Amino acid sequence: MLNLSDTEEILAILLAVAIVMGFVFSTYKEIQSTIAEEKAKLREKKETEAKVKTLIQYLDAKKELIDAVNESQKKEGDSKY
């Protein structure tokens, strides 16, 4: 077995703790970036949904307008005969 002096043992323990702390820190940063990416995706999805709803409302209004114009033209056509 390897015989280490007290100073070497303390240094080895400190090095091991530093490695573990580095791993914990890098994992924490990765989790934070993943959460930020998911929040951005969710925000983008909500914005897209809002745009789609607006577009649907616009198309519904346009359809109603076209239907009203067609109906008035049909009435004008019927009154000519």
N, C-alpha and C positions, 0 to 999 in steps of 0.2 A: 504494500500500500504506500501511497505517496505521503511523505511527511512534510507538512507545511508549517511555517512559523505563524504566530498569531497575526502578524501584519499581512502575510499572504492570504490567510483565511478571511480576514476582514476585507481585503481588496477583492477577493473572489466573490464574496457575498455582495459587496457593493456593485460589482460589475453585473452580477446576476440580477440584482434589483433594478439596475439601470436598463438592462435588456428587457425585463418584464414591463417596466414603466414605459419604455419606448413602444413596445407592442401594444399596450393599452392605449397610449396616446394616438398611435396610427389607426387603431380600430375605431376609436372615438371620432376621429376626423372623417374616416370613411363613412361612418353612420351618419354624421352630420351632413355630409355632401349628398348621401343617398336621400335623406329626408328633404333636403333643399330641392333636389331634382324632382321628387314626387310632388312636392308642393307646387313647383313650377308647372308640372304636367297637369295637376288638378286645376290650377288657375287658367291654363290654356284651354282645358276642356270646358270649363265654365264659360269662358269668353266665346268659344266656338258655339256652344249651345245657345248663348244669348244672340249671337249673330244669326244662327239658324232660325230661332224663334222670330226675330225681326224680319227675316226674309220670308218666312211663312206668312206672317201678318201682311207684309207688303203684297205677296202673291194673292192672298185671299182678298185683299182690298181691290187689287187690279182685276181679279176675276169677277167680283161683284160689280165693278164699274163696267166691264165688258158685257156682262149679262144685262145690266140696265140699258146700255146703249143698244144691244141687240133687241131687247124687248121694245124699246121706243121705236126702233127702225121697223120692227115687225108691226107695231101698231100703226105707224105711218103708212106702211105698205098695205095693210088691211083697209085703211080709211080711203085710199086712192081707188079701190075697186068698188 
